[in-house]
Amino acid sequence: MRKIFWVLVLYFAATAAHADVTTRSGGPSESEMFARNAANAPEGMTFFRPVLSGVLYRSGFKGGDKARTGLSNAQRSALCDEGFETAFYADFGKNTEFGSTSCGGNALDYKSARSSRPAAVMETIYETIKTPEKGPVLVHCMWGVHASGALSAMALVQFCGWSEDRAKAYWDEARNGAPCANGCDAWIDAKFERFSVDPALQITDAERAAICPK
């Protein structure tokens, strides 16, 4: 009986940890969106925080990924174990080996992305929203404040109905004072010049209420 008890304890503890990133709980709070690092951040990552509950998260590397080799095998496995099904390395990854990482019956698909060409990322987020059993998407860059933030801001416009001005203000606050080449206003303006809301990626009011920020 005692053995069964501890098995159940471990099962529910694992389920609760998994639910942290997969549950569509009504959208993240402002404090969660701007936290320096969520409590459940994978080892070695920083600025790991939610954008769309159970659907989209963003992050970078502690100290920056100066070798530009992307997520380690251990980090990919940890994300897979947590329930993530897709991860994008935005604007970097020249020396990265992308591909699939298996964990049990699940898999994490690791891909390259560009903040100036967001269509593939938006389509993947849309597919995740429309398929409740799919695990969330992680979009990360080197520092976790520029490219990953731009794609996150675009997702808030596309799926939550945010204005471009509000999304840019979110990006600006969430970059935590990090500098930008040629000025930060010019940097984010240039990214949004290549982005427009795709009418084919519409979601329902109920879906929006389950994932968009409070």
Buried (B, 14 or more C-beta within 10 A) or exposed (E): EEEEEEEEEEEEEEEEBBEBBBBBBBBBEEEBBBBEBBEEBBEBBBBBBBBBBBBBBBBBBBEBBEEBBBBBEEBBBBBBBBBBBBBBBBBBBEEBEBEEBEBEEBBBBBBBBBBBEBBEBBEBBBBBBEEEEBBBBBBBBBBBBBBBBBBBBBBBBBBBEBEBEBBBBBBBEBBBEBEBEEEBEEBBEEBBEBBEBEEEBEBEEEBBEBBBBE
